[in-house]
Amino acid sequence: MILKSQVEWALHCCAILAGLPEGRYLSTKALAELHGLPKEYLSKALQSLSQASLVNTTLGPSGGYRLARSPSEINFLDIVEAVEGKARSFTCTNIRENNPCRPAGYCDSKPCAVARVMWEADEAWRNTLRAVRLSDLVGTLSEEVPADIWQGTFQWVLQRAG
């Protein structure tokens, strides 16, 4: 499975938005500049987050985006599904019916073993993403990113937040 690059962008943007003070917004331009991304394409990912009610947006000179809920209430799966959709990663087209050795009209009583394994793997993947909240990510980043970069990024964001 290959996810759209917008998933990575959305996750990183949400991590940045998680650190915004109450009532402050960060523009698409600032988020694009921070991550070195094309503003027009990043805008699509941010619109997906907005449509999923994960971020709030406001217009105007101090407008932009901020999380719609606390970082502890948003998990990775929320963000991935906002960008990618909620459809399963595997679609069974039941090609076993094409087997020329099967009797005409034979009806299977359950989904095929391949589909069951793939659906189980998809659910395990989703459960893993569901278990990681933005607040967990922020905690990990604060431990792993060198303090000078962490503080510098925070200051950079605050200077641009409306």
C-alpha positions, 0 to 999 in steps of 0.5 A: 500500500502506498499512501498519498504524500499528502498524508505525510504532509497532513501529519506534520502540519497537525503536529505543528498546529498542535503547538499553537496557543489558543486562538492562534492560526497558522497560514497555508503559506507558513506551513508550506514554507516550514515544510518546503512544500508547494502551497497549492498542493498542501492546500488540498491536504489542509482542505481535507483536514477541514472537511473532516472537522480536524482543523478549523480555518479562518480567513483574513490577514491573521487567518489560517488553520488550527486544530479543531480539537485537543491533540489528545482527541485526534489520532493518526487514523483520523488524519490518514482517513481524512486524506485517503478516505475510509475505504479498505486498502484491499478490495476482493474481486472474488477471482476464485469464481473464475477457476475452471475446476469449480462446478457451475453455480457453486456458492462459497459460504464465506469470503476467501482466505486471501481476503480475510488475511488482507482485511485482518492486516488492514484492521491491524494497521488501522488499530495501530494508527488509531492508538497513536494520538497527536499528543503522543507524537508531540511528546515523542518529538519533544524528546527526539528533536534537539532542544535548539531546533524544537525551540527555534521551530516553535518561535518561528511558528509563533512569529507567523501565527495570526 
